[in-house]
Amino acid sequence: MFYVNGDGNRMATANQTAPAWTFLSNHGHILLCIARDPDIRVREIAQAVGITERAVQRILGELEEAGAISRRRQGRRTHYQIDKRFPLRHPIEAHHSVGELLRLAGSSVGVGATRARR
């Protein structure tokens, strides 16, 4: 399922028939959304991941507190930056970085693509 964001871009969204579990956590899904669009709105992340805006804000806070992302206000918008060197957190994959995860998923999410600036 897709929705069109405020800039007219077609975005994937979680659909109501989504499986009971996924390979990535909501934290991972949010990182993929940010990698695709560093200027993405919280509302758009929530729609894409299939969680509430409040949950997105909580996860963004956790990612920022851990050092995986940084946020910078640009007028009324927020620009996110991912630390691609940040290690994955589980001991099994701790020798890999967030950047490696993003590269792995890059072909399907358009890592590095950004929306046109207003």
C-alpha positions as CSV (number, residue, x, y, z in Angstrom):
1,M,0.0,0.0,0.0
2,F,1.2,3.5,-0.8
3,Y,0.4,7.1,0.1
4,V,1.4,10.4,-1.5
5,N,3.3,12.7,0.9
6,G,3.1,16.5,1.0
7,D,5.6,16.8,-1.8
8,G,3.7,14.5,-4.1
9,N,6.2,11.6,-3.7
10,R,4.7,8.1,-3.5
11,M,5.7,6.4,-0.2
12,A,5.2,2.9,1.0
13,T,3.0,2.4,4.0
14,A,2.4,-0.5,6.4
15,N,-0.9,-2.2,5.4
16,Q,-3.4,-3.7,7.6
17,T,-2.6,-7.3,6.5
18,A,1.0,-7.0,7.5
19,P,2.6,-10.1,9.0
20,A,2.7,-10.6,12.7
21,W,6.5,-10.2,12.7
22,T,9.2,-8.7,10.5
23,F,12.9,-9.1,10.2
24,L,13.6,-5.5,11.2
25,S,12.4,-3.7,14.4
26,N,10.6,-0.4,14.2
27,H,13.9,1.3,15.0
28,G,15.4,-0.3,11.8
29,H,12.4,0.7,9.8
30,I,12.7,4.3,11.0
31,L,16.4,4.3,10.1
32,L,15.5,3.1,6.6
33,C,12.9,5.9,6.2
34,I,15.4,8.5,7.3
35,A,18.0,7.1,4.9
36,R,15.5,7.4,2.1
37,D,14.5,10.9,3.0
38,P,16.5,12.8,5.7
39,D,13.8,15.5,5.8
40,I,10.9,13.1,6.3
41,R,8.2,14.2,8.7
42,V,7.3,12.3,11.8
43,R,3.7,11.8,10.3
44,E,5.2,10.2,7.2
45,I,7.4,7.9,9.2
46,A,4.5,6.8,11.3
47,Q,2.4,6.1,8.2
48,A,5.2,4.2,6.5
49,V,6.1,2.1,9.5
50,G,2.6,1.6,10.7
51,I,3.0,3.0,14.2
52,T,1.8,6.1,16.0
53,E,3.5,9.5,15.7
54,R,4.2,9.3,19.5
55,A,6.0,6.0,19.0
56,V,8.1,7.5,16.2
57,Q,9.0,10.4,18.4
58,R,10.0,8.0,21.2
59,I,12.2,5.9,18.9
60,L,13.8,9.0,17.3
61,G,14.7,10.1,20.8
62,E,16.2,6.7,21.6
63,L,18.2,6.7,18.4
64,E,19.5,10.2,19.0
65,E,20.3,9.5,22.7
66,A,22.3,6.4,21.5
67,G,24.2,8.4,18.9
68,A,22.8,6.6,15.9
69,I,21.2,9.8,14.5
70,S,21.4,13.5,15.0
71,R,18.6,16.1,14.4
72,R,18.9,19.6,13.2
73,R,16.0,22.1,12.8
74,Q,15.8,23.9,9.5
75,G,13.0,26.4,9.9
76,R,9.8,24.5,10.7
77,R,11.4,21.2,9.5
78,T,13.8,18.7,11.0
79,H,16.7,17.3,9.1
80,Y,18.0,13.9,10.3
81,Q,21.5,12.6,9.8
82,I,22.5,9.0,10.4
83,D,25.9,8.0,11.8
84,K,26.6,5.2,9.4
85,R,29.5,4.0,11.5
86,F,27.2,3.4,14.5
87,P,27.4,-0.4,15.4
88,L,24.4,-2.5,15.4
89,R,23.3,-3.2,18.9
90,H,22.7,-6.9,19.3
91,P,25.9,-8.9,20.1
92,I,25.3,-11.2,17.1
93,E,25.7,-8.3,14.6
94,A,27.6,-5.8,16.7
95,H,30.6,-6.1,14.3
96,H,28.4,-4.6,11.6
97,S,27.4,-0.9,11.3
98,V,24.2,0.9,10.5
99,G,25.7,1.9,7.2
100,E,26.1,-1.7,6.2
101,L,22.5,-2.4,7.0
102,L,21.4,0.6,5.0
103,R,23.6,-0.5,2.0
104,L,22.1,-4.0,2.2
105,A,18.6,-2.5,2.0
106,G,19.6,0.3,-0.3
107,S,18.3,-1.0,-3.6
108,S,14.8,-1.2,-2.2
109,V,14.6,2.1,-0.3
110,G,16.7,4.4,-2.4
111,V,19.3,5.1,0.3
112,G,20.7,8.6,-0.1
113,A,17.8,9.9,-2.1
114,T,16.4,13.2,-0.8
115,R,13.3,15.1,-1.6
116,A,13.5,18.4,-3.4
117,R,13.9,21.3,-1.1
118,R,11.1,23.8,-0.8
